[in-house]
């Protein structure tokens, strides 16, 4: 198994306090993406699979989960393009938490590549929609969902999981902060 650690990355800048709404939302999303990547930076496969206390969460699992969340909300829900791989062929019935359960089987390079690929797809989807009030094309969720709501939801999801990653990372090597 490839045990090469995830390389270090620069922390993205937080938005200005008077930026336009779209710029604020997208910049906060980019900021939290970079926080999660910084929590993974320098960790090899065994560390990416480390848990804390009774929780089964791992930093590798969080990377893979957020790659899934990016594709689910931007690729599938916003654009109604269906799930790309590896999500389309995952056995969700056998493992409802497939992305978390399978992450320890992935190398650091595979986790990083999947995350960056999903983020790139998301960025392309966001760029393809000019208005924050645009309603997502996939209507299977039962109620209209705007791009604005999706962006705020992803910021919330990242913020929560970055807190999880912060605790796990601190238990691995003492590293704290963004």
C-alpha positions as CSV (number, residue, x, y, z in Angstrom):
1,X,0.0,0.0,0.0
2,X,1.3,3.5,-0.9
3,X,2.2,5.1,2.4
4,X,3.4,8.5,1.0
5,X,1.9,11.2,3.1
6,X,-0.5,13.8,1.7
7,X,1.6,16.8,0.8
8,X,1.2,20.2,2.7
9,X,-1.1,22.8,1.2
10,X,-1.6,26.5,1.7
11,X,-4.6,27.6,3.8
12,X,-7.1,29.5,1.6
13,X,-7.9,33.0,2.5
14,X,-11.2,33.9,4.2
15,X,-13.5,36.3,2.4
16,X,-13.5,40.0,3.0
17,X,-16.2,41.3,5.3
18,X,-17.9,43.3,2.5
19,X,-17.5,40.9,-0.4
20,X,-20.5,40.1,-2.7
21,X,-22.7,37.3,-1.5
22,X,-21.6,34.7,-4.1
23,X,-17.9,35.6,-3.5
24,X,-18.4,35.2,0.2
25,X,-20.0,31.8,0.0
26,X,-17.6,30.4,-2.5
27,X,-14.6,31.7,-0.7
28,X,-15.8,30.3,2.7
29,X,-16.3,27.0,0.9
30,X,-12.8,27.1,-0.5
31,X,-11.4,28.0,3.0
32,X,-13.0,25.0,4.7
33,X,-11.9,22.7,1.9
34,X,-8.3,23.9,2.6
35,X,-8.7,23.4,6.3
36,X,-9.7,19.8,5.8
37,X,-6.8,19.2,3.5
38,X,-4.4,20.8,6.0
39,X,-5.7,18.4,8.7
40,X,-4.7,15.6,6.3
41,X,-1.4,17.1,5.2
42,X,1.7,15.1,6.2
43,X,-0.3,12.0,7.3
44,X,0.4,8.6,5.9
45,X,-2.1,5.8,5.5
46,X,-2.0,4.5,9.1
47,X,-2.6,8.0,10.5
48,X,-5.4,8.7,8.0
49,X,-7.1,5.6,9.3
50,X,-6.6,6.6,13.0
51,X,-9.7,7.0,15.2
52,X,-10.3,8.9,18.4
53,X,-12.1,7.4,21.4
54,X,-15.2,5.4,20.6
55,X,-15.8,7.2,17.3
56,X,-15.0,5.4,14.0
57,X,-14.4,8.7,12.2
58,X,-11.0,9.0,10.5
59,X,-9.4,11.9,8.6
60,X,-9.2,9.7,5.5
61,X,-12.9,8.9,5.9
62,X,-13.7,12.6,6.2
63,X,-11.8,13.3,3.0
64,X,-13.7,10.6,1.1
65,X,-17.0,11.6,2.7
66,X,-16.6,15.2,1.7
67,X,-15.6,14.1,-1.9
68,X,-18.9,12.2,-1.9
69,X,-20.8,15.2,-0.4
70,X,-19.4,17.5,-3.1
71,X,-20.4,15.2,-5.9
72,X,-23.8,14.5,-4.4
73,X,-24.8,18.1,-4.0
74,X,-23.2,19.8,-7.0
75,X,-22.9,17.1,-9.6
76,X,-26.0,15.1,-8.8
77,X,-28.5,17.5,-7.1
78,X,-27.6,20.8,-8.7
79,X,-26.9,19.6,-12.2
80,X,-28.8,16.3,-12.1
81,X,-25.9,14.4,-13.7
82,X,-26.2,11.3,-11.6
83,X,-23.4,10.0,-9.5
84,X,-19.9,9.7,-11.0
85,X,-17.5,6.9,-10.0
86,X,-16.7,5.6,-7.5
87,X,-20.1,6.5,-6.0
88,X,-22.2,5.1,-8.9
89,X,-21.0,1.5,-8.4
90,X,-20.6,1.6,-4.6
91,X,-22.6,-1.0,-2.7
92,X,-24.6,1.4,-0.5
93,X,-27.0,-1.4,0.6
94,X,-24.2,-3.5,2.1
95,X,-22.6,-0.4,3.6
96,X,-24.7,2.8,4.0
97,X,-21.5,4.5,5.2
98,X,-19.5,3.1,2.3
99,X,-17.2,6.1,1.9
100,X,-16.2,6.0,5.5
101,X,-15.9,2.2,5.6
102,X,-13.7,1.9,2.5
103,X,-11.4,4.9,3.1
104,X,-8.9,2.8,5.1
105,X,-8.4,0.7,2.0
106,X,-7.4,3.7,-0.1
107,X,-3.9,5.1,-0.2
108,X,-3.2,8.7,0.8
109,X,-2.7,9.5,-2.9
110,X,-6.1,8.0,-3.9
111,X,-7.9,9.9,-1.1
112,X,-6.3,13.1,-2.2
113,X,-7.0,12.5,-5.9
114,X,-10.7,11.7,-5.3
115,X,-11.2,14.7,-3.1
116,X,-9.5,17.1,-5.6
117,X,-11.4,15.5,-8.5
118,X,-14.7,16.0,-6.7
119,X,-13.9,19.6,-5.8
120,X,-13.0,20.4,-9.4
121,X,-16.3,18.9,-10.6
122,X,-18.1,21.0,-7.9
123,X,-16.2,24.2,-8.9
124,X,-17.2,23.6,-12.5
125,X,-20.9,23.1,-11.5
126,X,-20.9,26.3,-9.4
127,X,-19.3,28.3,-12.3
128,X,-22.0,26.9,-14.7
129,X,-24.8,28.5,-12.6
130,X,-24.8,32.3,-12.6
131,X,-27.6,33.0,-10.1
132,X,-27.6,31.9,-6.5
133,X,-31.4,31.6,-6.7
134,X,-31.2,28.9,-9.4
135,X,-33.1,25.9,-8.3
136,X,-31.3,22.5,-8.5
137,X,-32.2,20.4,-11.5
138,X,-32.7,17.2,-9.5
139,X,-36.1,17.6,-7.9
140,X,-36.1,14.2,-6.2
141,X,-35.4,15.7,-2.8
142,X,-39.1,16.8,-2.6
143,X,-38.6,20.5,-2.3
144,X,-36.9,23.2,-4.5
145,X,-33.2,23.7,-3.5
146,X,-31.3,26.7,-4.5
147,X,-27.6,27.0,-5.3
148,X,-27.4,29.5,-2.3
149,X,-28.8,26.8,0.1
150,X,-26.4,24.2,-1.3
151,X,-23.4,26.5,-0.8
152,X,-24.5,27.3,2.8
153,X,-25.1,23.6,3.5
154,X,-21.7,22.6,2.3
155,X,-20.0,25.3,4.4
156,X,-21.9,24.0,7.4
157,X,-20.9,20.4,6.6
158,X,-17.2,21.3,6.1
159,X,-17.2,23.4,9.3
160,X,-18.6,20.5,11.4
161,X,-16.2,17.9,9.9
162,X,-13.2,20.2,10.1
163,X,-13.9,20.2,13.9
164,X,-13.9,16.4,13.9
165,X,-10.6,16.4,11.9
166,X,-9.1,18.9,14.3
167,X,-9.7,16.6,17.3
168,X,-8.4,13.5,15.4
169,X,-5.3,15.3,14.2
170,X,-4.5,16.6,17.6
171,X,-4.7,13.1,19.0
172,X,-2.3,11.9,16.3
173,X,0.6,14.4,16.6
174,X,-0.6,17.3,18.7
175,X,-1.1,19.6,15.7
176,X,-3.9,22.2,16.3
177,X,-5.3,25.3,14.5
178,X,-6.3,25.8,10.9
